[in-house]
Amino acid sequence: MTYRPKACPCCGVVNFDYSIVKNGFILSKVKWISHTHYPTYLFLRKQRFLCRECQSSFLAESLEIEKHCFISRRVKQSVLFELSDATSHKIIDVLIDNHSKTIKENFLTYSLSAYYKYY
């Protein structure tokens, strides 16, 4: 996953005349929606960038995956959909192949932020 960044997120310098350069890749394993109840992972090569002004490096970002997270937004949405029904955490754990602790901790905050976003 790569693109041309418009500015550095640390110092805010605009990418002009090679002020931000590509600096290799990082491989990350992202949890994707299960296919026929088998765990599915997306091995994503994220582009690293280096800002020559402030000497900081940063990664390419995607709308599908939050920063510093290895669970895709689609998995979180499917868990929220399952939680909207009267479904136990154990059944969601089996259906989505996720841990109950992850469902309780991470998706409670996600559901609260989604709730306040729309109301």
N, C-alpha and C positions, 0 to 999 in steps of 0.2 A: 504494500500500500504506500503510494508516494504521490506527491503533488508539489507544486511550487508555493511555499509559504509567502504570505504577503508581508508579514512583519514578525519580529522576534517577540515571543510572549514575555520575556524577562525585561528587556530594556526598551522595547517598542520601536526599534530602528526599522525602517522600511527596507525591504529586500530590493536593493538596487545596486548594480555593478558588483555582483557576487559578494554581498555582505553576509548572506546566509548561504552556506554550502551544504551539500549532502555529505553525510558522515557515517555511512554503513547502514546496516539493518539490525533489528532485534526480532527474534522469533518469539511469538507469544501464542499460547494455547488458550483459545477462547471457547467457553461452553456455548453450544448452539442448541437449537430446539431438537429434541430427540426424534428420531425417525423410527417409527414402529416400535417404540419403547426401547430402543437401543441408544446408548449415549453417543452423541455426535459432538465433535470438536472441530473447530476451525483453526488451522495453523496459519497464523497471519504474520507476514513479514512486514513489520512497521519500519518506515524510513526514519533514520536519525538525522537531525540537522544540527549544524554548528554555526552559531552566530560569531562572526569575527570581531564584532565590536565589544561584546561583553564576555566572550569566551565561554558562553553557556551552551549546553546542548539540550535539545528537546525532541520529542517524538511526533510523528504524524498522528493526527487525530481523526476519528471517524464518528459519524452521527449514530452509528449502530452500537458502538461500544463506548461506555463512559471512561473517562480518564482514570487510570490506576485500577481498573476493574477487569476481571477475566470472565464475566458473565454477560452475555449480550442482552440488549434491551428486550428482544423478542422473548427470551426465556423469562425475564421478569414480568413481561406482560402476560405470558401464558400462566404464570403462577398467580398473578392478580386475578386473572379470569377464573382459575380454579378456586381461588379463595373466595370469590364472590358467591359461589355456590356453597351449599352446606357440605363441604368436603373436608375430611380430616387431613392433618399434616402428613400422616403416614402414607395415605393414598397419593397425595401430591408428590411425596418423596419417591414413590415407586413409578408414577407416571412420568415425571420429569427427570428422574435420576439425579436428585439433589439431596443434600442432607437437611434434616429437619431444623437443625441449628441455623443453617444458612437461610432457610425460609423464614424463620422467626426473626432473626437479627436484621438481615439485609432488606427483606421485602416489606417489613413493617414500616421502615423509614421511607422506602420507595412509594408505598401506598399512601402514606401521609402527605408526601410532597406532591403526588399526583392528585390527591384529594384537594389540597389547598390551591393547586394550579388551576383547577377547573371550577372551583366554587368561591 
